[in-house]
Each structure stands twice: as C-alpha cells, then as structure tokens.
Amino acid sequence: MKLDISKIGNEGRVRILGNMYVEDATHVREKLLALLDEGVASLTLDFSGLEYIDSSGLGMLISINKRCMQKGGKIRITELRGVAEELFKLTRLDLVFDIVKK
C-alpha cells in the first residue's frame, strides 16, 4: 500500500494505492491523525487506486471521521469503486461518508 499526502490550509488530501489490511490501517491512522494534529479538519480520500479495504480499515475510517467531525470537518471519499465500493454498500458506510462520484 502507498499513500500520497498533501495539505492545503485546513484540508488534507490523501490518495491511497493498493490494498489496506490491518497493518496498513494502523499506518494510515497514524498519518491521518498527524494531519489532524497539524490543524486539518477535513480530509479528501482519493480511492481511485484502492483495490481492497478490510474491516480494520473501515473501522479506522469511522474513527478518523469522528475526529474530523469534532473539529467541524468531515471525510470526503472520491473515486470509490470495485470491491471497496461493494464493501461500503454492504456495511452501509456509503450512508455515513460523503462519497463523491466524478
């Protein structure tokens, strides 16, 4: 798994490439929490390169979304597709997150 992270003002942009399993979710969580500690309130997650995300990754996103909301922000997910999109629909997380189709 690979991350491309950028920060513009109080918004962070993160592109996730590859598969996100339990060990990757921990790494991503650390990176996203660091962004929030730097003053970021909202995150845009580009999932165009995300091939798979397991339950630990989904749980991590819920946790980070809660932190964003406490700061007055939110998580926006773009380019969700394939197996990852199916998992979001199956778990009804497509109703929790702001998912943008381009």
C-alpha positions as CSV (number, residue, x, y, z in Angstrom):
1,M,0.0,0.0,0.0
2,K,1.2,3.5,-0.8
3,L,0.0,6.9,0.4
4,D,0.3,10.3,-1.3
5,I,-0.5,13.1,1.2
6,S,-0.9,16.8,0.7
7,K,-2.2,19.6,2.8
8,I,-3.9,22.8,1.7
9,G,-5.0,25.1,4.5
10,N,-7.2,23.1,6.9
11,E,-7.9,20.3,4.3
12,G,-5.8,17.2,3.8
13,R,-5.8,15.2,0.6
14,V,-4.8,11.6,0.7
15,R,-4.5,9.2,-2.2
16,I,-4.4,5.5,-1.2
17,L,-3.0,3.0,-3.6
18,G,-3.1,-0.8,-3.2
19,N,-4.7,-2.9,-0.5
20,M,-5.5,-1.8,3.0
21,Y,-5.2,-4.6,5.5
22,V,-4.9,-4.4,9.4
23,E,-1.3,-3.5,9.4
24,D,-1.8,-0.8,6.7
25,A,-4.8,0.6,8.6
26,T,-2.6,1.3,11.6
27,H,-0.1,3.1,9.4
28,V,-2.8,5.2,7.6
29,R,-4.4,6.0,11.0
30,E,-1.1,7.4,12.3
31,K,-0.7,9.6,9.1
32,L,-4.3,10.9,9.3
33,L,-4.0,11.7,13.0
34,A,-0.8,13.6,12.3
35,L,-2.7,15.7,9.7
36,L,-5.4,16.4,12.2
37,D,-2.8,17.4,14.8
38,E,-1.4,19.9,12.2
39,G,-4.8,21.7,12.1
40,V,-6.5,19.8,9.3
41,A,-10.3,19.5,9.9
42,S,-11.5,17.9,6.6
43,L,-10.0,15.1,4.6
44,T,-10.5,14.1,1.0
45,L,-9.6,10.5,0.4
46,D,-8.9,9.5,-3.2
47,F,-9.7,5.8,-3.5
48,S,-9.0,5.6,-7.3
49,G,-6.1,3.3,-6.6
50,L,-7.6,1.4,-3.6
51,E,-8.2,-2.2,-4.6
52,Y,-9.3,-3.6,-1.2
53,I,-10.0,-2.5,2.3
54,D,-10.7,-4.8,5.2
55,S,-12.8,-4.3,8.3
56,S,-10.0,-2.8,10.3
57,G,-9.6,-0.2,7.6
58,L,-13.3,0.6,7.6
59,G,-13.2,0.9,11.4
60,M,-10.2,3.2,11.2
61,L,-12.1,5.5,8.8
62,I,-15.1,5.7,11.1
63,S,-12.8,6.7,14.0
64,I,-11.0,9.3,11.9
65,N,-14.3,10.6,10.6
66,K,-15.5,11.1,14.2
67,R,-12.3,13.1,14.9
68,C,-12.9,15.3,11.9
69,M,-16.5,16.0,12.9
70,Q,-15.3,17.0,16.4
71,K,-13.1,19.6,14.6
72,G,-16.0,20.8,12.5
73,G,-14.8,18.9,9.4
74,K,-15.6,15.7,7.6
75,I,-14.2,13.0,5.4
76,R,-15.0,13.1,1.7
77,I,-14.2,10.0,-0.4
78,T,-13.7,10.2,-4.1
79,E,-13.3,7.5,-6.8
80,L,-14.8,4.7,-4.7
81,R,-15.3,1.6,-6.9
82,G,-14.9,-2.1,-7.3
83,V,-14.7,-4.3,-4.2
84,A,-14.1,-1.3,-1.9
85,E,-17.4,0.2,-3.1
86,E,-19.2,-3.0,-2.6
87,L,-17.9,-3.2,1.0
88,F,-19.1,0.3,1.7
89,K,-22.5,-0.5,0.4
90,L,-22.7,-3.8,2.2
91,T,-21.8,-2.2,5.6
92,R,-24.0,0.8,4.8
93,L,-21.0,3.1,5.2
94,D,-22.0,4.7,1.9
95,L,-24.7,6.5,4.0
96,V,-22.1,7.6,6.6
97,F,-19.5,9.2,4.4
98,D,-19.7,11.9,1.8
99,I,-18.9,9.9,-1.3
100,V,-18.3,11.9,-4.5
101,K,-18.6,10.3,-7.9
102,K,-16.5,12.1,-10.5
